[in-house]
Amino acid sequence: MDLKLVPSYGEAKAGEEAFLLSGPAQEGTIPFFGYTSRYVSKKDKRFTLGLTVVRCQEGLVPFLDRLLVRFFRLGGKLLWLYIWIASATR
Protein backbone atom coordinates (compact mmCIF):
# COMPACT_ATOMS: atom_id res chain seq x y z
CA MET A 1 0.00 0.00 0.00
CA ASP A 2 1.14 3.50 -0.77
CA LEU A 3 0.01 6.87 0.52
CA LYS A 4 0.34 9.66 -2.04
CA LEU A 5 -0.05 13.35 -1.24
CA VAL A 6 -0.95 15.68 -4.12
CA PRO A 7 -0.37 19.42 -3.49
CA SER A 8 -3.37 21.73 -3.59
CA TYR A 9 -2.91 25.36 -4.61
CA GLY A 10 -5.37 28.22 -4.24
CA GLU A 11 -8.72 28.25 -2.48
CA ALA A 12 -10.58 25.01 -1.82
CA LYS A 13 -13.71 24.53 -3.91
CA ALA A 14 -17.07 23.70 -2.35
CA GLY A 15 -16.97 20.18 -0.88
CA GLU A 16 -13.19 19.82 -1.03
CA GLU A 17 -12.54 20.89 2.57
CA ALA A 18 -13.24 17.38 3.92
CA PHE A 19 -10.47 15.99 1.73
CA LEU A 20 -7.69 18.53 2.33
CA LEU A 21 -4.90 17.28 4.56
CA SER A 22 -2.32 19.58 6.09
CA GLY A 23 1.22 19.00 7.15
CA PRO A 24 4.70 20.41 6.79
CA ALA A 25 5.11 22.68 3.78
CA GLN A 26 6.20 20.83 0.65
CA GLU A 27 6.26 21.95 -2.97
CA GLY A 28 5.32 25.48 -1.91
CA THR A 29 2.05 24.61 -0.17
CA ILE A 30 0.63 23.14 3.03
CA PRO A 31 -2.73 21.60 1.96
CA PHE A 32 -2.72 18.27 0.14
CA PHE A 33 -5.18 15.74 -1.22
CA GLY A 34 -4.29 12.22 -0.17
CA TYR A 35 -5.05 8.81 -1.58
CA THR A 36 -3.84 5.32 -0.94
CA SER A 37 -3.35 2.53 -3.42
CA ARG A 38 -3.26 -1.23 -2.98
CA TYR A 39 -1.03 -3.14 -5.31
CA VAL A 40 0.61 -6.50 -5.84
CA SER A 41 4.03 -7.20 -7.28
CA LYS A 42 4.63 -10.24 -9.42
CA LYS A 43 7.72 -10.99 -11.51
CA ASP A 44 9.06 -7.44 -11.07
CA LYS A 45 5.79 -5.88 -12.27
CA ARG A 46 3.40 -3.86 -10.15
CA PHE A 47 -0.37 -4.10 -10.56
CA THR A 48 -2.65 -1.54 -8.88
CA LEU A 49 -5.76 -3.21 -7.47
CA GLY A 50 -7.53 -0.30 -5.81
CA LEU A 51 -7.48 3.33 -4.76
CA THR A 52 -9.20 5.13 -1.92
CA VAL A 53 -9.30 8.76 -0.88
CA VAL A 54 -8.03 9.90 2.52
CA ARG A 55 -10.35 12.24 4.43
CA CYS A 56 -8.85 14.79 6.80
CA GLN A 57 -10.94 13.70 9.80
CA GLU A 58 -9.93 10.02 9.57
CA GLY A 59 -7.02 8.34 11.15
CA LEU A 60 -4.85 5.71 9.53
CA VAL A 61 -7.13 2.74 10.18
CA PRO A 62 -10.35 3.69 8.27
CA PHE A 63 -8.81 4.12 4.84
CA LEU A 64 -6.59 1.05 5.26
CA ASP A 65 -9.69 -0.88 6.26
CA ARG A 66 -11.55 0.26 3.11
CA LEU A 67 -8.68 -0.90 0.90
CA LEU A 68 -8.34 -4.26 2.62
CA VAL A 69 -12.09 -4.95 2.51
CA ARG A 70 -12.10 -4.31 -1.25
CA PHE A 71 -9.03 -6.49 -1.67
CA PHE A 72 -10.56 -9.43 0.21
CA ARG A 73 -13.86 -9.08 -1.70
CA LEU A 74 -11.85 -9.60 -4.89
CA GLY A 75 -10.55 -12.86 -3.43
CA GLY A 76 -7.15 -11.52 -2.42
CA LYS A 77 -5.00 -13.28 0.13
CA LEU A 78 -2.68 -11.35 2.40
CA LEU A 79 0.72 -12.83 3.23
CA TRP A 80 2.35 -9.71 4.67
CA LEU A 81 1.25 -6.21 5.50
CA TYR A 82 3.99 -3.65 5.96
CA ILE A 83 3.04 -0.25 7.30
CA TRP A 84 5.70 2.40 7.14
CA ILE A 85 4.85 5.88 8.35
CA ALA A 86 7.43 8.47 7.44
CA SER A 87 7.74 11.68 9.35
CA ALA A 88 9.02 14.71 7.49
CA THR A 89 11.42 16.69 9.63
CA ARG A 90 13.48 19.61 8.43
N, CA, C and O of each residue as an XYZ file, in Angstrom:
360
protein
N       0.840     -1.175      0.000
C       0.000      0.000      0.000
C       0.880      1.232      0.000
O       1.933      1.267      0.637
N       0.437      2.226     -0.715
C       1.144      3.496     -0.770
C       0.200      4.621     -0.370
O      -1.002      4.558     -0.631
N       0.744      5.637      0.256
C       0.010      6.873      0.517
C       0.647      7.955     -0.334
O       1.851      8.196     -0.239
N      -0.144      8.600     -1.156
C       0.341      9.656     -2.039
C      -0.329     10.965     -1.661
O      -1.548     11.021     -1.494
N       0.469     12.020     -1.528
C      -0.049     13.351     -1.241
C       0.133     14.220     -2.478
O       1.238     14.340     -3.006
N      -0.960     14.825     -2.935
C      -0.946     15.681     -4.121
C      -1.167     17.112     -3.655
O      -2.179     17.393     -3.014
N      -0.238     18.036     -3.962
C      -0.373     19.421     -3.487
C      -1.625     20.098     -4.026
O      -2.045     19.851     -5.156
N      -2.207     20.949     -3.204
C      -3.374     21.735     -3.591
C      -2.998     23.205     -3.503
O      -2.484     23.661     -2.480
N      -3.252     23.942     -4.567
C      -2.911     25.359     -4.610
C      -4.187     26.176     -4.743
O      -5.140     25.740     -5.389
N      -4.212     27.347     -4.141
C      -5.373     28.224     -4.243
C      -6.433     27.880     -3.220
O      -6.195     27.108     -2.291
N      -7.608     28.463     -3.402
C      -8.725     28.252     -2.481
C      -9.408     26.912     -2.751
O      -9.531     26.480     -3.897
N      -9.847     26.270     -1.681
C     -10.579     25.010     -1.820
C     -11.959     25.279     -2.414
O     -12.620     26.252     -2.051
N     -12.382     24.424     -3.315
C     -13.711     24.527     -3.912
C     -14.733     23.925     -2.957
O     -14.375     23.210     -2.022
N     -15.997     24.217     -3.196
C     -17.070     23.696     -2.346
C     -16.986     22.168     -2.288
O     -16.902     21.507     -3.323
N     -17.010     21.618     -1.080
C     -16.972     20.184     -0.881
C     -15.578     19.589     -0.772
O     -15.440     18.426     -0.394
N     -14.549     20.351     -1.091
C     -13.188     19.820     -1.026
C     -12.575     19.883      0.365
O     -11.594     19.190      0.637
N     -13.134     20.696      1.243
C     -12.542     20.894      2.569
C     -12.363     19.588      3.332
O     -11.378     19.426      4.052
N     -13.304     18.650      3.184
C     -13.239     17.384      3.923
C     -12.084     16.503      3.455
O     -11.717     15.544      4.134
N     -11.516     16.826      2.300
C     -10.469     15.988      1.728
C      -9.090     16.636      1.759
O      -8.118     16.026      1.313
N      -8.985     17.847      2.270
C      -7.690     18.529      2.329
C      -6.944     18.156      3.605
O      -7.449     18.349      4.711
N      -5.764     17.631      3.442
C      -4.901     17.284      4.561
C      -3.871     18.392      4.710
O      -3.540     19.072      3.738
N      -3.370     18.573      5.906
C      -2.322     19.576      6.093
C      -1.141     18.937      6.798
O      -1.273     17.960      7.534
N      -0.004     19.518      6.549
C       1.217     18.997      7.146
C       2.336     19.979      6.894
O       2.088     21.137      6.559
N       3.564     19.527      7.053
C       4.702     20.406      6.792
C       4.689     20.881      5.337
O       4.318     20.133      4.433
N       5.095     22.119      5.129
C       5.110     22.679      3.776
C       6.008     21.863      2.858
O       7.149     21.546      3.195
N       5.468     21.530      1.693
C       6.203     20.829      0.647
C       5.718     21.367     -0.690
O       4.535     21.670     -0.848
N       6.598     21.485     -1.623
C       6.256     21.948     -2.970
C       5.520     23.288     -2.944
O       4.659     23.546     -3.784
N       5.865     24.133     -1.977
C       5.320     25.480     -1.914
C       3.914     25.589     -1.363
O       3.276     26.627     -1.539
N       3.408     24.568     -0.706
C       2.051     24.613     -0.168
C       1.941     23.743      1.081
O       2.805     22.907      1.348
N       0.879     23.947      1.832
C       0.625     23.142      3.033
C      -0.529     22.166      2.828
O      -0.439     21.031      3.295
N      -1.633     22.562      2.136
C      -2.734     21.602      1.961
C      -2.443     20.580      0.854
O      -1.817     20.892     -0.159
N      -2.914     19.363      1.081
C      -2.722     18.269      0.138
C      -3.987     17.426      0.061
O      -4.754     17.342      1.021
N      -4.192     16.807     -1.089
C      -5.175     15.742     -1.222
C      -4.404     14.443     -1.070
O      -3.290     14.320     -1.578
N      -4.984     13.477     -0.378
C      -4.294     12.218     -0.171
C      -5.100     11.045     -0.687
O      -6.328     11.036     -0.606
N      -4.400     10.057     -1.217
C      -5.046      8.811     -1.579
C      -4.079      7.669     -1.334
O      -2.860      7.845     -1.329
N      -4.651      6.508     -1.134
C      -3.839      5.318     -0.936
C      -4.137      4.350     -2.070
O      -5.230      4.345     -2.635
N      -3.157      3.545     -2.384
C      -3.347      2.535     -3.415
C      -2.928      1.172     -2.863
O      -2.034      1.067     -2.024
N      -3.584      0.159     -3.347
C      -3.262     -1.226     -2.977
C      -2.740     -1.880     -4.237
O      -3.369     -1.800     -5.292
N      -1.610     -2.516     -4.131
C      -1.028     -3.138     -5.311
C      -0.387     -4.473     -4.964
O      -0.121     -4.772     -3.800
N      -0.147     -5.261     -5.991
C       0.612     -6.501     -5.844
C       1.803     -6.430     -6.797
O       1.749     -5.776     -7.838
N       2.847     -7.099     -6.428
C       4.031     -7.201     -7.280
C       4.215     -8.659     -7.664
O       4.182     -9.553     -6.818
N       4.406     -8.876     -8.937
C       4.631    -10.237     -9.416
C       5.613    -10.178    -10.582
O       5.397     -9.456    -11.555
N       6.680    -10.936    -10.471
C       7.715    -10.993    -11.508
C       8.196     -9.593    -11.892
O       8.251     -9.248    -13.073
N       8.539     -8.798    -10.889
C       9.064     -7.443    -11.075
C       8.101     -6.492    -11.767
O       8.532     -5.489    -12.336
N       6.804     -6.786    -11.729
C       5.789     -5.883    -12.271
C       4.803     -5.553    -11.168
O       4.494     -6.390    -10.321
N       4.318     -4.330    -11.189
C       3.404     -3.858    -10.152
C       2.023     -3.660    -10.764
O       1.887     -3.034    -11.815
N       0.998     -4.198    -10.103
C      -0.373     -4.101    -10.562
C      -1.213     -3.412     -9.487
O      -1.319     -3.909     -8.366
N      -1.808     -2.272     -9.825
C      -2.651     -1.541     -8.877
C      -4.020     -2.193     -8.840
O      -4.651     -2.386     -9.879
N      -4.482     -2.535     -7.634
C      -5.764     -3.205     -7.465
C      -6.864     -2.274     -6.977
O      -8.044     -2.549     -7.196
N      -6.502     -1.185     -6.325
C      -7.532     -0.298     -5.808
C      -6.963      1.003     -5.294
O      -5.791      1.090     -4.926
N      -7.812      2.011     -5.277
C      -7.477      3.333     -4.755
C      -8.566      3.757     -3.793
O      -9.727      3.381     -3.958
N      -8.202      4.533     -2.794
C      -9.200      5.130     -1.918
C      -8.697      6.487     -1.449
O      -7.501      6.689     -1.239
N      -9.630      7.402     -1.291
C      -9.297      8.761     -0.877
C      -9.094      8.796      0.640
O      -9.683      8.002      1.374
N      -8.264      9.714      1.090
C      -8.034      9.903      2.522
C      -8.757     11.182      2.939
O      -8.525     12.248      2.368
N      -9.620     11.072      3.923
C     -10.353     12.241      4.425
C      -9.609     12.818      5.622
O      -9.004     12.080      6.400
N      -9.655     14.131      5.766
C      -8.848     14.790      6.799
C      -9.263     14.424      8.219
O      -8.438     14.522      9.127
N     -10.495     14.011      8.446
C     -10.945     13.698      9.802
C     -10.703     12.244     10.189
O     -10.995     11.856     11.320
N     -10.173     11.428      9.272
C      -9.929     10.022      9.574
C      -8.508      9.824     10.086
O      -7.606     10.621      9.830
N      -8.356      8.770     10.791
C      -7.021      8.343     11.152
C      -6.513      7.351     10.117
O      -7.084      7.231      9.033
N      -5.464      6.655     10.440
C      -4.846      5.707      9.532
C      -5.730      4.482      9.271
O      -5.772      3.983      8.146
N      -6.422      4.003     10.281
C      -7.133      2.738     10.182
C      -8.310      2.762      9.195
O      -8.432      1.811      8.423
N      -9.181      3.772      9.164
C     -10.350      3.693      8.270
C     -10.021      3.534      6.792
O     -10.654      2.722      6.118
N      -9.059      4.277      6.266
C      -8.809      4.116      4.841
C      -8.048      2.833      4.526
O      -8.207      2.276      3.440
N      -7.225      2.356      5.457
C      -6.590      1.050      5.262
C      -7.640     -0.052      5.277
O      -7.571     -1.006      4.502
N      -8.606      0.094      6.163
C      -9.686     -0.877      6.257
C     -10.479     -0.936      4.952
O     -10.794     -2.023      4.468
N     -10.807      0.237      4.376
C     -11.554      0.257      3.112
C     -10.787     -0.467      2.007
O     -11.374     -1.231      1.241
N      -9.479     -0.230      1.922
C      -8.682     -0.901      0.896
C      -8.633     -2.408      1.111
O      -8.772     -3.179      0.161
N      -8.437     -2.822      2.344
C      -8.343     -4.256      2.620
C      -9.666     -4.971      2.387
O      -9.675     -6.089      1.872
N     -10.775     -4.353      2.751
C     -12.089     -4.954      2.512
C     -12.291     -5.178      1.023
O     -12.735     -6.249      0.610
N     -11.965     -4.168      0.210
C     -12.097     -4.311     -1.247
C     -11.195     -5.422     -1.773
O     -11.598     -6.204     -2.633
N      -9.983     -5.485     -1.256
C      -9.027     -6.495     -1.673
C      -9.544     -7.898     -1.373
O      -9.479     -8.776     -2.233
N     -10.056     -8.117     -0.162
C     -10.562     -9.431      0.214
C     -11.820     -9.792     -0.564
O     -12.030    -10.965     -0.873
N     -12.664     -8.812     -0.889
C     -13.862     -9.085     -1.704
C     -13.494     -9.564     -3.103
O     -14.250    -10.302     -3.735
N     -12.326     -9.139     -3.582
C     -11.847     -9.598     -4.890
C     -11.186    -10.971     -4.806
O     -10.715    -11.503     -5.811
N     -11.153    -11.541     -3.600
C     -10.554    -12.860     -3.427
C      -9.075    -12.819     -3.102
O      -8.395    -13.842     -3.181
N      -8.569    -11.657     -2.741
C      -7.150    -11.519     -2.421
C      -6.776    -12.228     -1.135
O      -7.590    -12.372     -0.223
N      -5.543    -12.662     -1.082
C      -5.003    -13.282      0.129
C      -3.812    -12.453      0.565
O      -2.988    -12.048     -0.256
N      -3.727    -12.205      1.852
C      -2.681    -11.354      2.401
C      -1.621    -12.215      3.080
O      -1.916    -12.946      4.025
N      -0.390    -12.123      2.594
C       0.715    -12.831      3.231
C       1.442    -11.935      4.215
O       1.784    -12.363      5.318
N       1.680    -10.685      3.818
C       2.351     -9.709      4.668
C       1.668     -8.369      4.517
O       1.111     -8.057      3.465
N       1.714     -7.593      5.558
C       1.252     -6.211      5.503
C       2.308     -5.365      6.200
O       2.497     -5.455      7.413
N       2.984     -4.549      5.419
C       3.993     -3.647      5.959
C       3.392     -2.254      6.020
O       2.845     -1.764      5.032
N       3.491     -1.627      7.159
C       3.038     -0.249      7.304
C       4.241      0.573      7.724
O       4.835      0.355      8.780
N       4.579      1.519      6.871
C       5.701      2.401      7.143
C       5.183      3.815      7.133
O       4.659      4.277      6.119
N       5.320      4.505      8.234
C       4.854      5.881      8.352
C       6.082      6.765      8.475
O       6.824      6.707      9.455
N       6.271      7.576      7.459
C       7.434      8.468      7.439
C       7.057      9.810      8.027
O       5.960     10.318      7.791
N       7.943     10.365      8.771
C       7.743     11.678      9.350
C       8.714     12.642      8.697
O       9.926     12.425      8.698
N       8.166     13.707      8.142
C       9.022     14.708      7.493
C       9.530     15.684      8.535
O       8.745     16.386      9.172
N      10.819     15.729      8.707
C      11.418     16.693      9.626
C      12.458     17.484      8.856
O      13.188     16.935      8.031
N      12.516     18.751      9.125
C      13.481     19.608      8.427
C      14.274     20.408      9.425
O      15.140     21.192      9.038
